[in-house]
Amino acid sequence: MASARLQPDANAIFALAGHALNQLKMLSISGKLKGDVD
């Protein structure tokens, strides 16, 4: 909680990081699916 006070944007940064990780997961999964299809 102390870090949250020091960095109010921490939540936004974590949200963006989580979104980026989800996008990478989806890309890797779709890549595997495409590879299986090919």
N, C-alpha and C positions, 0 to 999 in steps of 0.2 A: 504493500500500500504506500510505503514511503516513496518508492521509485515512481509510483503513479503521480504523486504530488510533484516530484521533481520534474517528471516528463509527462505533461498532460496529453501529449500526442502519442504516447506509448501504445494506447489501445488502437489508434488508427494505424500505426506502423505494424502492429501485430496482425491487424485485420488484413492489411495489404499483403503482408508476408504469407498469411494463411491462404489468401485468394490466389497468390502467385503459385504456391505449392499445389493447390487444387488444380490449377490450370496445367501445371507440369504433369501431374498425375493423369489428368484426362488426356493430355497429348501423348504421354507414354503408352497409356492403355489403347488409345485409338491407333497409335503407331503399331502396337503389337497386333491389334485386330487386322489392320491393313496388311501387315506382314503375313498373318495367317491366311488371309484371303488370297494374297498374291501367292 
